[in-house]
Amino acid sequence: MQQKYLFVAAVWAIAVGTAAASISTAEVKRLENATAVLRDMRDQPDKGIPEKLWERAACVVVIPDLKKAAFGIGGEYGRGVMSCRTGERWNAPVFMQLAKGSWGLQIGAAEMDLVLLVMNRNGAEKLLQDKVSLGADASIAAGPVGRAAAAATDAQLSAQILSYSRTRGVFAGIDLSGGVLGPDKDSNVDVYGANADGKTLAFGNAQPPAEAQAFLKQLAIGAVGTSGR
């Protein structure tokens, strides 16, 4: 009887571990959309994120298909992924979510993509905490685009995070102060298991899911944008 109980318990544990390590269709789609945003950066050599800023970034956050109109009427939030690099290697993506915020004059746009360059590890570690308020807990500034990088202000150069939006295919710097960004715990548990920890994923040696390989490959290629030199 005891052996039968142990066998059933073992089978149950294996089943739970397998389920925890699965990845949902929505999470796969999120990775695919984030990859498409990164890929499109390469098609705008003079209008995208400057290469020199891309090369300096410690981490990159991509939140695709954010429905800005929904923010005004429903308080919805955007979901994306973040990856940090160790040397030349980009680490397993951390699933992230952005809570309701105010985007001023851009509130009327139907949808947009967000790209955040996290310029140092300290800024990344802040984002991996719960409910980090952009602009208050982590300094953020609208990032310079294309050749405007040569005229970047002191605020931009000293910010921990540089933020960009893409609306109708055009990239622009955007002020995200007041937004709340942090790990999407449910998705991270789905993909990496019950012990998933954002900091360990971002800076450790966690095995990324196979569905994340295209996203990581695009990060390794980098953005072709003007160097701003």
Summary of the structure (lengths in Angstrom):
residues: 229
radius of gyration: 18.8
end to end distance: 74.4
largest distance: 75.5
contacts: 734
relative contact order: 0.22
helix: 43%
strand: 23%
